[in-house]
Amino acid sequence: MIDIFTAIRAINPSAEASITNEDINRIRWHNDTPVISNEDILAKQAELRVTWDALQYQRDRSLRTPEYSGYPSIEDQMDMMWHDKKDGTTTWEDAIQAIKDKYPKE
């Protein structure tokens, strides 16, 4: 999810503000940060959300997702590659392709 502060910092990386309860109407600007209009913040938030949604497949494939069901660990992949080379199998390629099929780029 793209929160309001993330959108603000995408517009102005040095912005300092506090937001109460993710309420766009309850932003307090700090240290002479120029005020950014609610319309600009919401537009940037929508823009960032499109990018975030488009990259969902990367998060699904990632080892870092909490509900991980993506790629095998690097250690397991290395072991698969070693055995594939030794045994003439395609275990590693099959495992990687299964994840790419399960979570396509779309």
Buried (B, 14 or more C-beta within 10 A) or exposed (E): EBEBBBBBBBBEEEBEBEBEEEEEEEBEBEEEBEEBEEEBBEEBBEEBBEEEEEEEBEEBBEEEEEEEEBBBEEEEBEBBEEEBEEEEEEBBEEBBEEBEEEBEEE
